[in-house]
Amino acid sequence: MPHITIEYSANVEKDVDVRGLVHAIHEVALASGVFEVAAVRTRAERRDVYEIADGDPDNAFIHVELNVAPGREVAVRQGVAKSVLDALAKLTEARAARSGLALSVEVHEIDNATAQRRNNLHARLAAKRDAAKAPT
């Protein structure tokens, strides 16, 4: 983990490269050193129907949610949230300079009692590493 979801108002696309935003937030999660590479998944969800604050159609939002495996200290989760918010603010500073923009980040622990997972990413990345180390 984490599974990262970036939810954003459609009008953000005028000023923000959403694909670049997904990549940047993904890289922040990896750079934190808290998560295994194979465990990080990042995606964006555009919202076409929304109303923000006073209803000004230029107001926008970006909300990032990280769902993480349980057991990490609160300080670690807070540090990740701050790193993500700092990156998000930097990536959107031009947009924020000209119009209303609400940024938020939340980190939630997944309840392993009810979560089910299956993937082959850890094994595939290990095989790639092994192949890269093998003499040619």
N, CA, C and O atoms as CSV, one atom per row, in Angstrom:
chain,resi,resn,atom,element,x,y,z
A,1,MET,N,N,0.847,-1.159,0.000
A,1,MET,CA,C,0.000,0.000,0.000
A,1,MET,C,C,0.896,1.227,0.000
A,1,MET,O,O,2.002,1.125,0.531
A,2,PRO,N,N,0.548,2.294,-0.507
A,2,PRO,CA,C,-0.799,2.835,-0.528
A,2,PRO,C,C,-1.480,2.711,-1.889
A,2,PRO,O,O,-0.848,2.551,-2.933
A,3,HIS,N,N,-2.795,2.793,-1.812
A,3,HIS,CA,C,-3.590,3.035,-2.994
A,3,HIS,C,C,-3.943,4.508,-2.898
A,3,HIS,O,O,-4.558,4.955,-1.930
A,4,ILE,N,N,-3.548,5.247,-3.910
A,4,ILE,CA,C,-3.699,6.706,-3.890
A,4,ILE,C,C,-4.731,7.109,-4.929
A,4,ILE,O,O,-4.637,6.732,-6.097
A,5,THR,N,N,-5.717,7.879,-4.489
A,5,THR,CA,C,-6.732,8.397,-5.394
A,5,THR,C,C,-6.688,9.914,-5.355
A,5,THR,O,O,-6.775,10.529,-4.292
A,6,ILE,N,N,-6.552,10.500,-6.524
A,6,ILE,CA,C,-6.570,11.953,-6.663
A,6,ILE,C,C,-7.920,12.310,-7.282
A,6,ILE,O,O,-8.179,12.009,-8.447
A,7,GLU,N,N,-8.758,12.943,-6.506
A,7,GLU,CA,C,-10.078,13.371,-6.967
A,7,GLU,C,C,-9.983,14.868,-7.264
A,7,GLU,O,O,-9.422,15.625,-6.472
A,8,TYR,N,N,-10.532,15.294,-8.406
A,8,TYR,CA,C,-10.379,16.695,-8.765
A,8,TYR,C,C,-11.575,17.203,-9.558
A,8,TYR,O,O,-12.235,16.446,-10.270
A,9,SER,N,N,-11.840,18.502,-9.420
A,9,SER,CA,C,-12.903,19.122,-10.208
A,9,SER,C,C,-12.418,19.273,-11.644
A,9,SER,O,O,-11.247,19.560,-11.890
A,10,ALA,N,N,-13.324,19.077,-12.580
A,10,ALA,CA,C,-12.974,19.071,-14.005
A,10,ALA,C,C,-12.269,20.350,-14.444
A,10,ALA,O,O,-11.430,20.310,-15.344
A,11,ASN,N,N,-12.590,21.467,-13.832
A,11,ASN,CA,C,-12.001,22.736,-14.270
A,11,ASN,C,C,-10.508,22.850,-13.939
A,11,ASN,O,O,-9.847,23.777,-14.406
A,12,VAL,N,N,-9.978,21.933,-13.152
A,12,VAL,CA,C,-8.543,21.910,-12.868
A,12,VAL,C,C,-7.748,21.637,-14.137
A,12,VAL,O,O,-6.615,22.097,-14.278
A,13,GLU,N,N,-8.344,20.890,-15.060
A,13,GLU,CA,C,-7.627,20.476,-16.271
A,13,GLU,C,C,-7.209,21.650,-17.149
A,13,GLU,O,O,-6.331,21.502,-17.999
A,14,LYS,N,N,-7.827,22.819,-16.955
A,14,LYS,CA,C,-7.422,24.004,-17.722
A,14,LYS,C,C,-5.992,24.410,-17.391
A,14,LYS,O,O,-5.276,24.937,-18.242
A,15,ASP,N,N,-5.584,24.164,-16.158
A,15,ASP,CA,C,-4.303,24.681,-15.682
A,15,ASP,C,C,-3.327,23.623,-15.184
A,15,ASP,O,O,-2.147,23.916,-14.991
A,16,VAL,N,N,-3.793,22.420,-14.976
A,16,VAL,CA,C,-2.966,21.391,-14.352
A,16,VAL,C,C,-2.914,20.161,-15.250
A,16,VAL,O,O,-3.949,19.673,-15.704
A,17,ASP,N,N,-1.724,19.669,-15.500
A,17,ASP,CA,C,-1.528,18.430,-16.244
A,17,ASP,C,C,-1.829,17.274,-15.282
A,17,ASP,O,O,-0.994,16.930,-14.445
A,18,VAL,N,N,-3.000,16.687,-15.399
A,18,VAL,CA,C,-3.433,15.665,-14.445
A,18,VAL,C,C,-2.542,14.427,-14.525
A,18,VAL,O,O,-2.210,13.845,-13.492
A,19,ARG,N,N,-2.159,14.023,-15.707
A,19,ARG,CA,C,-1.246,12.864,-15.833
A,19,ARG,C,C,0.078,13.165,-15.122
A,19,ARG,O,O,0.628,12.302,-14.438
A,20,GLY,N,N,0.580,14.376,-15.285
A,20,GLY,CA,C,1.800,14.785,-14.594
A,20,GLY,C,C,1.606,14.836,-13.090
A,20,GLY,O,O,2.513,14.499,-12.330
A,21,LEU,N,N,0.424,15.257,-12.660
A,21,LEU,CA,C,0.092,15.289,-11.238
A,21,LEU,C,C,0.092,13.875,-10.657
A,21,LEU,O,O,0.641,13.646,-9.579
A,22,VAL,N,N,-0.517,12.937,-11.364
A,22,VAL,CA,C,-0.537,11.538,-10.915
A,22,VAL,C,C,0.901,11.032,-10.772
A,22,VAL,O,O,1.254,10.422,-9.762
A,23,HIS,N,N,1.720,11.288,-11.782
A,23,HIS,CA,C,3.110,10.833,-11.735
A,23,HIS,C,C,3.859,11.467,-10.551
A,23,HIS,O,O,4.584,10.778,-9.832
A,24,ALA,N,N,3.683,12.757,-10.358
A,24,ALA,CA,C,4.396,13.456,-9.280
A,24,ALA,C,C,3.985,12.935,-7.903
A,24,ALA,O,O,4.843,12.720,-7.046
A,25,ILE,N,N,2.709,12.735,-7.683
A,25,ILE,CA,C,2.244,12.235,-6.383
A,25,ILE,C,C,2.727,10.800,-6.173
A,25,ILE,O,O,3.107,10.426,-5.064
A,26,HIS,N,N,2.712,10.008,-7.229
A,26,HIS,CA,C,3.239,8.644,-7.165
A,26,HIS,C,C,4.704,8.665,-6.740
A,26,HIS,O,O,5.120,7.891,-5.878
A,27,GLU,N,N,5.478,9.555,-7.349
A,27,GLU,CA,C,6.904,9.670,-7.030
A,27,GLU,C,C,7.130,10.137,-5.589
A,27,GLU,O,O,8.073,9.686,-4.939
A,28,VAL,N,N,6.288,11.022,-5.090
A,28,VAL,CA,C,6.397,11.466,-3.698
A,28,VAL,C,C,6.188,10.282,-2.753
A,28,VAL,O,O,6.917,10.120,-1.775
A,29,ALA,N,N,5.189,9.462,-3.056
A,29,ALA,CA,C,4.936,8.281,-2.218
A,29,ALA,C,C,6.141,7.346,-2.240
A,29,ALA,O,O,6.545,6.835,-1.195
A,30,LEU,N,N,6.715,7.117,-3.410
A,30,LEU,CA,C,7.886,6.249,-3.510
A,30,LEU,C,C,9.089,6.851,-2.775
A,30,LEU,O,O,9.817,6.142,-2.081
A,31,ALA,N,N,9.288,8.151,-2.933
A,31,ALA,CA,C,10.442,8.815,-2.319
A,31,ALA,C,C,10.346,8.860,-0.796
A,31,ALA,O,O,11.352,9.067,-0.116
A,32,SER,N,N,9.153,8.669,-0.265
A,32,SER,CA,C,8.991,8.716,1.193
A,32,SER,C,C,9.767,7.599,1.890
A,32,SER,O,O,10.129,7.718,3.061
A,33,GLY,N,N,10.020,6.504,1.151
A,33,GLY,CA,C,10.700,5.365,1.745
A,33,GLY,C,C,9.815,4.545,2.661
A,33,GLY,O,O,10.280,3.593,3.287
A,34,VAL,N,N,8.555,4.901,2.744
A,34,VAL,CA,C,7.617,4.220,3.634
A,34,VAL,C,C,6.986,3.002,2.963
A,34,VAL,O,O,6.593,2.053,3.642
A,35,PHE,N,N,6.888,3.023,1.637
A,35,PHE,CA,C,6.126,2.008,0.913
A,35,PHE,C,C,7.011,1.222,-0.048
A,35,PHE,O,O,7.972,1.756,-0.602
A,36,GLU,N,N,6.678,-0.036,-0.236
A,36,GLU,CA,C,7.351,-0.855,-1.246
A,36,GLU,C,C,6.901,-0.391,-2.633
A,36,GLU,O,O,5.740,-0.026,-2.823
A,37,VAL,N,N,7.801,-0.405,-3.579
A,37,VAL,CA,C,7.503,0.050,-4.937
A,37,VAL,C,C,6.290,-0.689,-5.515
A,37,VAL,O,O,5.400,-0.067,-6.094
A,38,ALA,N,N,6.260,-1.994,-5.360
A,38,ALA,CA,C,5.176,-2.789,-5.952
A,38,ALA,C,C,3.829,-2.534,-5.296
A,38,ALA,O,O,2.798,-2.956,-5.819
A,39,ALA,N,N,3.823,-1.857,-4.167
A,39,ALA,CA,C,2.576,-1.643,-3.437
A,39,ALA,C,C,1.894,-0.321,-3.786
A,39,ALA,O,O,0.740,-0.108,-3.412
A,40,VAL,N,N,2.583,0.562,-4.490
A,40,VAL,CA,C,2.042,1.902,-4.742
A,40,VAL,C,C,1.230,1.906,-6.034
A,40,VAL,O,O,1.712,1.502,-7.092
A,41,ARG,N,N,-0.008,2.370,-5.922
A,41,ARG,CA,C,-0.897,2.503,-7.070
A,41,ARG,C,C,-1.544,3.879,-6.989
A,41,ARG,O,O,-2.085,4.256,-5.950
A,42,THR,N,N,-1.488,4.624,-8.081
A,42,THR,CA,C,-1.988,5.996,-8.073
A,42,THR,C,C,-2.906,6.204,-9.272
A,42,THR,O,O,-2.587,5.817,-10.396
A,43,ARG,N,N,-4.038,6.818,-9.007
A,43,ARG,CA,C,-4.984,7.090,-10.096
A,43,ARG,C,C,-5.716,8.392,-9.813
A,43,ARG,O,O,-5.704,8.900,-8.692
A,44,ALA,N,N,-6.355,8.923,-10.855
A,44,ALA,CA,C,-7.102,10.175,-10.731
A,44,ALA,C,C,-8.553,9.948,-11.127
A,44,ALA,O,O,-8.866,9.159,-12.020
A,45,GLU,N,N,-9.417,10.659,-10.438
A,45,GLU,CA,C,-10.850,10.615,-10.727
A,45,GLU,C,C,-11.361,12.037,-10.930
A,45,GLU,O,O,-11.368,12.848,-10.004
A,46,ARG,N,N,-11.780,12.316,-12.135
A,46,ARG,CA,C,-12.324,13.632,-12.484
A,46,ARG,C,C,-13.770,13.707,-12.001
A,46,ARG,O,O,-14.527,12.745,-12.129
A,47,ARG,N,N,-14.140,14.838,-11.456
A,47,ARG,CA,C,-15.521,15.094,-11.042
A,47,ARG,C,C,-16.100,16.193,-11.919
A,47,ARG,O,O,-15.615,17.324,-11.932
A,48,ASP,N,N,-17.143,15.836,-12.648
A,48,ASP,CA,C,-17.790,16.794,-13.539
A,48,ASP,C,C,-18.903,17.568,-12.851
A,48,ASP,O,O,-19.253,18.664,-13.288
A,49,VAL,N,N,-19.455,17.026,-11.801
A,49,VAL,CA,C,-20.542,17.679,-11.083
A,49,VAL,C,C,-20.034,18.030,-9.693
A,49,VAL,O,O,-19.690,17.143,-8.911
A,50,TYR,N,N,-19.987,19.318,-9.384
A,50,TYR,CA,C,-19.460,19.789,-8.105
A,50,TYR,C,C,-19.892,21.234,-7.892
A,50,TYR,O,O,-20.253,21.929,-8.842
A,51,GLU,N,N,-19.852,21.671,-6.667
A,51,GLU,CA,C,-20.029,23.073,-6.324
A,51,GLU,C,C,-19.092,23.360,-5.176
A,51,GLU,O,O,-19.014,22.588,-4.220
A,52,ILE,N,N,-18.383,24.464,-5.265
A,52,ILE,CA,C,-17.343,24.774,-4.300
A,52,ILE,C,C,-17.572,26.174,-3.741
A,52,ILE,O,O,-17.739,27.140,-4.486
A,53,ALA,N,N,-17.578,26.259,-2.424
A,53,ALA,CA,C,-17.669,27.531,-1.700
A,53,ALA,C,C,-18.861,28.363,-2.168
A,53,ALA,O,O,-20.008,27.946,-2.001
A,54,ASP,N,N,-18.605,29.530,-2.751
A,54,ASP,CA,C,-19.683,30.436,-3.143
A,54,ASP,C,C,-20.293,30.109,-4.501
A,54,ASP,O,O,-21.124,30.861,-5.009
A,55,GLY,N,N,-19.877,28.980,-5.092
A,55,GLY,CA,C,-20.430,28.574,-6.380
A,55,GLY,C,C,-19.741,29.187,-7.580
A,55,GLY,O,O,-20.147,28.930,-8.713
A,56,ASP,N,N,-18.710,29.991,-7.368
A,56,ASP,CA,C,-17.956,30.567,-8.484
A,56,ASP,C,C,-17.463,29.409,-9.352
A,56,ASP,O,O,-16.773,28.521,-8.851
A,57,PRO,N,N,-17.802,29.400,-10.641
A,57,PRO,CA,C,-17.421,28.276,-11.494
A,57,PRO,C,C,-15.913,28.124,-11.685
A,57,PRO,O,O,-15.453,27.097,-12.184
A,58,ASP,N,N,-15.145,29.131,-11.294
A,58,ASP,CA,C,-13.694,29.031,-11.405
A,58,ASP,C,C,-13.059,28.384,-10.167
A,58,ASP,O,O,-11.891,27.997,-10.206
A,59,ASN,N,N,-13.809,28.264,-9.083
A,59,ASN,CA,C,-13.291,27.571,-7.903
A,59,ASN,C,C,-13.031,26.113,-8.261
A,59,ASN,O,O,-13.767,25.512,-9.043
A,60,ALA,N,N,-11.980,25.556,-7.680
A,60,ALA,CA,C,-11.595,24.180,-8.004
A,60,ALA,C,C,-11.156,23.453,-6.732
A,60,ALA,O,O,-10.909,24.070,-5.696
A,61,PHE,N,N,-11.066,22.124,-6.838
A,61,PHE,CA,C,-10.540,21.341,-5.724
A,61,PHE,C,C,-9.704,20.185,-6.232
A,61,PHE,O,O,-9.903,19.687,-7.339
A,62,ILE,N,N,-8.774,19.774,-5.407
A,62,ILE,CA,C,-8.035,18.523,-5.586
A,62,ILE,C,C,-7.936,17.888,-4.213
A,62,ILE,O,O,-7.459,18.504,-3.260
A,63,HIS,N,N,-8.386,16.664,-4.127
A,63,HIS,CA,C,-8.329,15.919,-2.868
A,63,HIS,C,C,-7.565,14.620,-3.110
A,63,HIS,O,O,-7.890,13.864,-4.025
A,64,VAL,N,N,-6.550,14.365,-2.288
A,64,VAL,CA,C,-5.753,13.154,-2.418
A,64,VAL,C,C,-6.016,12.279,-1.206
A,64,VAL,O,O,-5.899,12.720,-0.063
A,65,GLU,N,N,-6.370,11.041,-1.476
A,65,GLU,CA,C,-6.607,10.071,-0.403
A,65,GLU,C,C,-5.628,8.923,-0.559
A,65,GLU,O,O,-5.513,8.330,-1.632
A,66,LEU,N,N,-4.929,8.617,0.512
A,66,LEU,CA,C,-4.009,7.483,0.535
A,66,LEU,C,C,-4.575,6.439,1.479
A,66,LEU,O,O,-4.749,6.702,2.669
A,67,ASN,N,N,-4.859,5.267,0.960
A,67,ASN,CA,C,-5.291,4.142,1.782
A,67,ASN,C,C,-4.073,3.260,1.984
A,67,ASN,O,O,-3.520,2.714,1.029
A,68,VAL,N,N,-3.660,3.126,3.243
A,68,VAL,CA,C,-2.416,2.436,3.563
A,68,VAL,C,C,-2.684,1.233,4.457
A,68,VAL,O,O,-3.688,1.173,5.167
A,69,ALA,N,N,-1.764,0.283,4.403
A,69,ALA,CA,C,-1.851,-0.879,5.287
A,69,ALA,C,C,-1.712,-0.403,6.730
A,69,ALA,O,O,-1.022,0.582,6.992
A,70,PRO,N,N,-2.349,-1.079,7.650
A,70,PRO,CA,C,-2.308,-0.651,9.047
A,70,PRO,C,C,-0.939,-0.887,9.685
A,70,PRO,O,O,-0.139,-1.696,9.216
A,71,GLY,N,N,-0.701,-0.148,10.773
A,71,GLY,CA,C,0.468,-0.390,11.592
A,71,GLY,C,C,1.525,0.688,11.565
A,71,GLY,O,O,2.486,0.622,12.332
A,72,ARG,N,N,1.377,1.677,10.707
A,72,ARG,CA,C,2.384,2.742,10.664
A,72,ARG,C,C,2.060,3.788,11.726
A,72,ARG,O,O,0.897,4.100,11.982
A,73,GLU,N,N,3.099,4.313,12.328
A,73,GLU,CA,C,2.947,5.343,13.358
A,73,GLU,C,C,2.219,6.563,12.794
A,73,GLU,O,O,2.305,6.858,11.602
A,74,VAL,N,N,1.505,7.258,13.667
A,74,VAL,CA,C,0.800,8.477,13.265
A,74,VAL,C,C,1.778,9.474,12.657
A,74,VAL,O,O,1.469,10.092,11.639
A,75,ALA,N,N,2.943,9.640,13.256
A,75,ALA,CA,C,3.934,10.600,12.740
A,75,ALA,C,C,4.358,10.257,11.323
A,75,ALA,O,O,4.595,11.158,10.518
A,76,VAL,N,N,4.459,8.982,11.004
A,76,VAL,CA,C,4.826,8.555,9.652
A,76,VAL,C,C,3.706,8.926,8.681
A,76,VAL,O,O,3.966,9.464,7.605
A,77,ARG,N,N,2.475,8.641,9.057
A,77,ARG,CA,C,1.336,8.975,8.199
A,77,ARG,C,C,1.210,10.493,8.019
A,77,ARG,O,O,0.894,10.968,6.929
A,78,GLN,N,N,1.457,11.240,9.082
A,78,GLN,CA,C,1.420,12.699,8.990
A,78,GLN,C,C,2.516,13.214,8.062
A,78,GLN,O,O,2.292,14.142,7.285
A,79,GLY,N,N,3.684,12.619,8.142
A,79,GLY,CA,C,4.792,13.029,7.279
A,79,GLY,C,C,4.495,12.792,5.812
A,79,GLY,O,O,4.794,13.632,4.964
A,80,VAL,N,N,3.903,11.638,5.518
A,80,VAL,CA,C,3.526,11.340,4.133
A,80,VAL,C,C,2.471,12.332,3.655
A,80,VAL,O,O,2.565,12.854,2.544
A,81,ALA,N,N,1.466,12.594,4.494
A,81,ALA,CA,C,0.413,13.539,4.119
A,81,ALA,C,C,0.998,14.924,3.846
A,81,ALA,O,O,0.611,15.576,2.876
A,82,LYS,N,N,1.912,15.373,4.676
A,82,LYS,CA,C,2.530,16.683,4.485
A,82,LYS,C,C,3.344,16.722,3.196
A,82,LYS,O,O,3.284,17.701,2.453
A,83,SER,N,N,4.104,15.664,2.930
A,83,SER,CA,C,4.902,15.615,1.692
A,83,SER,C,C,4.013,15.680,0.461
A,83,SER,O,O,4.322,16.381,-0.502
A,84,VAL,N,N,2.912,14.950,0.496
A,84,VAL,CA,C,1.980,14.956,-0.637
A,84,VAL,C,C,1.350,16.334,-0.790
A,84,VAL,O,O,1.261,16.853,-1.904
A,85,LEU,N,N,0.910,16.935,0.315
A,85,LEU,CA,C,0.289,18.261,0.231
A,85,LEU,C,C,1.294,19.300,-0.263
A,85,LEU,O,O,0.944,20.154,-1.077
A,86,ASP,N,N,2.519,19.240,0.211
A,86,ASP,CA,C,3.540,20.185,-0.255
A,86,ASP,C,C,3.763,20.055,-1.761
A,86,ASP,O,O,3.853,21.061,-2.464
A,87,ALA,N,N,3.852,18.825,-2.255
A,87,ALA,CA,C,4.036,18.605,-3.699
A,87,ALA,C,C,2.818,19.100,-4.477
A,87,ALA,O,O,2.955,19.738,-5.520
A,88,LEU,N,N,1.639,18.802,-3.965
A,88,LEU,CA,C,0.403,19.230,-4.607
A,88,LEU,C,C,0.341,20.758,-4.691
A,88,LEU,O,O,-0.032,21.310,-5.726
A,89,ALA,N,N,0.701,21.428,-3.616
A,89,ALA,CA,C,0.683,22.900,-3.607
A,89,ALA,C,C,1.675,23.463,-4.616
A,89,ALA,O,O,1.372,24.430,-5.315
A,90,LYS,N,N,2.839,22.870,-4.693
A,90,LYS,CA,C,3.849,23.343,-5.644
A,90,LYS,C,C,3.374,23.154,-7.086
A,90,LYS,O,O,3.563,24.031,-7.928
A,91,LEU,N,N,2.766,22.020,-7.359
A,91,LEU,CA,C,2.307,21.721,-8.717
A,91,LEU,C,C,1.122,22.578,-9.148
A,91,LEU,O,O,0.853,22.709,-10.342
A,92,THR,N,N,0.423,23.154,-8.196
A,92,THR,CA,C,-0.792,23.913,-8.516
A,92,THR,C,C,-0.682,25.379,-8.150
A,92,THR,O,O,-1.692,26.083,-8.126
A,93,GLU,N,N,0.525,25.859,-7.862
A,93,GLU,CA,C,0.653,27.245,-7.383
A,93,GLU,C,C,0.188,28.267,-8.417
A,93,GLU,O,O,-0.359,29.301,-8.034
A,94,ALA,N,N,0.381,28.022,-9.698
A,94,ALA,CA,C,-0.079,28.975,-10.716
A,94,ALA,C,C,-1.602,29.053,-10.711
A,94,ALA,O,O,-2.178,30.136,-10.819
A,95,ARG,N,N,-2.243,27.904,-10.585
A,95,ARG,CA,C,-3.711,27.861,-10.537
A,95,ARG,C,C,-4.217,28.596,-9.295
A,95,ARG,O,O,-5.167,29.375,-9.370
A,96,ALA,N,N,-3.575,28.341,-8.155
A,96,ALA,CA,C,-3.993,28.973,-6.902
A,96,ALA,C,C,-3.779,30.483,-6.927
A,96,ALA,O,O,-4.497,31.219,-6.250
A,97,ALA,N,N,-2.816,30.943,-7.688
A,97,ALA,CA,C,-2.532,32.385,-7.759
A,97,ALA,C,C,-3.629,33.149,-8.494
A,97,ALA,O,O,-3.792,34.352,-8.289
A,98,ARG,N,N,-4.375,32.462,-9.340
A,98,ARG,CA,C,-5.369,33.181,-10.135
A,98,ARG,C,C,-6.819,32.869,-9.794
A,98,ARG,O,O,-7.714,33.590,-10.236
A,99,SER,N,N,-7.084,31.800,-9.011
A,99,SER,CA,C,-8.477,31.476,-8.683
A,99,SER,C,C,-8.547,30.634,-7.425
A,99,SER,O,O,-7.531,30.188,-6.892
A,100,GLY,N,N,-9.777,30.425,-6.959
A,100,GLY,CA,C,-9.992,29.632,-5.759
A,100,GLY,C,C,-9.601,28.178,-5.972
A,100,GLY,O,O,-9.981,27.562,-6.968
A,101,LEU,N,N,-8.840,27.635,-5.030
A,101,LEU,CA,C,-8.400,26.246,-5.138
A,101,LEU,C,C,-8.306,25.650,-3.741
A,101,LEU,O,O,-7.586,26.164,-2.885
A,102,ALA,N,N,-9.029,24.577,-3.518
A,102,ALA,CA,C,-8.996,23.869,-2.240
A,102,ALA,C,C,-8.205,22.578,-2.418
A,102,ALA,O,O,-8.542,21.742,-3.257
A,103,LEU,N,N,-7.151,22.424,-1.623
A,103,LEU,CA,C,-6.315,21.225,-1.657
A,103,LEU,C,C,-6.480,20.490,-0.336
A,103,LEU,O,O,-6.532,21.112,0.725
A,104,SER,N,N,-6.561,19.175,-0.402
A,104,SER,CA,C,-6.642,18.395,0.828
A,104,SER,C,C,-6.019,17.024,0.615
A,104,SER,O,O,-6.007,16.488,-0.493
A,105,VAL,N,N,-5.498,16.468,1.714
A,105,VAL,CA,C,-4.876,15.144,1.704
A,105,VAL,C,C,-5.336,14.415,2.953
A,105,VAL,O,O,-5.340,14.983,4.045
A,106,GLU,N,N,-5.722,13.160,2.793
A,106,GLU,CA,C,-6.082,12.304,3.923
A,106,GLU,C,C,-5.364,10.978,3.783
A,106,GLU,O,O,-5.222,10.447,2.681
A,107,VAL,N,N,-4.913,10.447,4.910
A,107,VAL,CA,C,-4.310,9.117,4.944
A,107,VAL,C,C,-5.198,8.248,5.824
A,107,VAL,O,O,-5.454,8.579,6.982
A,108,HIS,N,N,-5.667,7.130,5.265
A,108,HIS,CA,C,-6.537,6.199,5.996
A,108,HIS,C,C,-5.885,4.833,6.063
A,108,HIS,O,O,-5.255,4.385,5.104
A,109,GLU,N,N,-6.039,4.177,7.198
A,109,GLU,CA,C,-5.570,2.802,7.324
A,109,GLU,C,C,-6.663,1.852,6.844
A,109,GLU,O,O,-7.832,2.006,7.197
A,110,ILE,N,N,-6.276,0.885,6.052
A,110,ILE,CA,C,-7.202,-0.124,5.558
A,110,ILE,C,C,-7.451,-1.150,6.666
A,110,ILE,O,O,-6.533,-1.510,7.403
A,111,ASP,N,N,-8.663,-1.605,6.775
A,111,ASP,CA,C,-9.019,-2.646,7.741
A,111,ASP,C,C,-8.706,-3.995,7.107
A,111,ASP,O,O,-9.461,-4.474,6.262
A,112,ASN,N,N,-7.611,-4.603,7.506
A,112,ASN,CA,C,-7.213,-5.888,6.924
A,112,ASN,C,C,-8.194,-7.013,7.215
A,112,ASN,O,O,-8.159,-8.040,6.537
A,113,ALA,N,N,-9.064,-6.851,8.200
A,113,ALA,CA,C,-10.051,-7.885,8.500
A,113,ALA,C,C,-11.054,-8.035,7.361
A,113,ALA,O,O,-11.630,-9.106,7.171
A,114,THR,N,N,-11.258,-6.961,6.609
A,114,THR,CA,C,-12.255,-7.018,5.538
A,114,THR,C,C,-11.677,-6.787,4.153
A,114,THR,O,O,-12.407,-6.858,3.164
A,115,ALA,N,N,-10.393,-6.514,4.060
A,115,ALA,CA,C,-9.764,-6.263,2.764
A,115,ALA,C,C,-9.272,-7.574,2.150
A,115,ALA,O,O,-8.778,-8.455,2.854
A,116,GLN,N,N,-9.412,-7.686,0.858
A,116,GLN,CA,C,-8.918,-8.840,0.114
A,116,GLN,C,C,-8.038,-8.324,-1.011
A,116,GLN,O,O,-8.383,-7.345,-1.674
A,117,ARG,N,N,-6.902,-8.975,-1.231
A,117,ARG,CA,C,-5.984,-8.533,-2.282
A,117,ARG,C,C,-5.384,-9.740,-2.986
A,117,ARG,O,O,-5.234,-10.815,-2.405
A,118,ARG,N,N,-5.047,-9.531,-4.246
A,118,ARG,CA,C,-4.291,-10.530,-5.005
A,118,ARG,C,C,-3.562,-9.786,-6.114
A,118,ARG,O,O,-4.185,-9.080,-6.906
A,119,ASN,N,N,-2.233,-9.944,-6.171
A,119,ASN,CA,C,-1.482,-9.335,-7.255
A,119,ASN,C,C,-0.165,-10.074,-7.430
A,119,ASN,O,O,0.284,-10.807,-6.548
A,120,ASN,N,N,0.437,-9.864,-8.581
A,120,ASN,CA,C,1.721,-10.493,-8.872
A,120,ASN,C,C,2.838,-9.452,-9.020
A,120,ASN,O,O,3.911,-9.769,-9.533
A,121,LEU,N,N,2.599,-8.240,-8.586
A,121,LEU,CA,C,3.558,-7.160,-8.794
A,121,LEU,C,C,4.850,-7.353,-8.008
A,121,LEU,O,O,5.930,-7.094,-8.539
A,122,HIS,N,N,4.768,-7.795,-6.779
A,122,HIS,CA,C,5.978,-7.995,-5.975
A,122,HIS,C,C,6.892,-9.025,-6.646
A,122,HIS,O,O,8.097,-8.807,-6.767
A,123,ALA,N,N,6.315,-10.140,-7.075
A,123,ALA,CA,C,7.104,-11.193,-7.727
A,123,ALA,C,C,7.689,-10.706,-9.052
A,123,ALA,O,O,8.841,-11.004,-9.365
A,124,ARG,N,N,6.914,-9.969,-9.823
A,124,ARG,CA,C,7.405,-9.481,-11.112
A,124,ARG,C,C,8.544,-8.479,-10.941
A,124,ARG,O,O,9.517,-8.514,-11.695
A,125,LEU,N,N,8.431,-7.585,-9.954
A,125,LEU,CA,C,9.514,-6.629,-9.719
A,125,LEU,C,C,10.763,-7.337,-9.212
A,125,LEU,O,O,11.875,-6.959,-9.580
A,126,ALA,N,N,10.601,-8.353,-8.376
A,126,ALA,CA,C,11.758,-9.127,-7.905
A,126,ALA,C,C,12.440,-9.819,-9.078
A,126,ALA,O,O,13.668,-9.851,-9.149
A,127,ALA,N,N,11.654,-10.373,-9.998
A,127,ALA,CA,C,12.222,-11.039,-11.174
A,127,ALA,C,C,12.968,-10.036,-12.059
A,127,ALA,O,O,14.021,-10.364,-12.606
A,128,LYS,N,N,12.443,-8.837,-12.201
A,128,LYS,CA,C,13.122,-7.796,-12.979
A,128,LYS,C,C,14.458,-7.443,-12.325
A,128,LYS,O,O,15.473,-7.310,-13.009
A,129,ARG,N,N,14.454,-7.291,-11.000
A,129,ARG,CA,C,15.699,-6.972,-10.291
A,129,ARG,C,C,16.714,-8.080,-10.465
A,129,ARG,O,O,17.892,-7.819,-10.710
A,130,ASP,N,N,16.259,-9.325,-10.336
A,130,ASP,CA,C,17.164,-10.470,-10.493
A,130,ASP,C,C,17.744,-10.526,-11.905
A,130,ASP,O,O,18.929,-10.806,-12.086
A,131,ALA,N,N,16.899,-10.257,-12.906
A,131,ALA,CA,C,17.361,-10.290,-14.287
A,131,ALA,C,C,18.388,-9.189,-14.549
A,131,ALA,O,O,19.348,-9.386,-15.294
A,132,ALA,N,N,18.172,-8.027,-13.926
A,132,ALA,CA,C,19.096,-6.911,-14.104
A,132,ALA,C,C,20.459,-7.201,-13.464
A,132,ALA,O,O,21.490,-6.717,-13.930
A,133,LYS,N,N,20.447,-7.995,-12.394
A,133,LYS,CA,C,21.684,-8.327,-11.687
A,133,LYS,C,C,22.447,-9.460,-12.365
A,133,LYS,O,O,23.657,-9.594,-12.178
A,134,ALA,N,N,21.744,-10.277,-13.155
A,134,ALA,CA,C,22.368,-11.449,-13.762
A,134,ALA,C,C,23.430,-11.037,-14.777
A,134,ALA,O,O,23.216,-10.113,-15.561
A,135,PRO,N,N,24.595,-11.734,-14.763
A,135,PRO,CA,C,25.636,-11.415,-15.743
A,135,PRO,C,C,25.155,-11.770,-17.151
A,135,PRO,O,O,24.402,-12.723,-17.353
A,136,THR,N,N,25.606,-10.987,-18.093
A,136,THR,CA,C,25.192,-11.248,-19.479
A,136,THR,C,C,26.289,-11.893,-20.287
A,136,THR,O,O,26.099,-12.177,-21.470
